Amino acid sequence: KSGPAAGTGEESLHHEIQKLKEKKRMLEREISQLISGGYSEDEMEEHISLLHEYNDIKDVGQMLLGKLAVIRGVTSKELYPEFGLDVND
């Protein structure tokens, strides 16, 4: 392609690449700080894995809560106290 649209697309991609490179540098700095703070890369990977598992379980819980709310004809938030949940969770 040629013309102004092609240049704009290239500029946009170049800008996006620069943003990703900066994000990579920032994440590398954070990882270095965590490692110097006593965390190992394996511990961080395990922590991330556990967070993913927690989020998956929470998603299933939210889905079940939503289905129960539909059956009872109430909102999901109205069920939170019954199950000892905080609305901000």
Buried (B, 14 or more C-beta within 10 A) or exposed (E): EEEEEEEEEEEEEEEEEEEEEEEEEEEEEEEEEBEEEEEEEEEBEEEEEEEEEEEEEEEEEEEEBEEBBEEEEEEBEEBBEEEEBEEEE
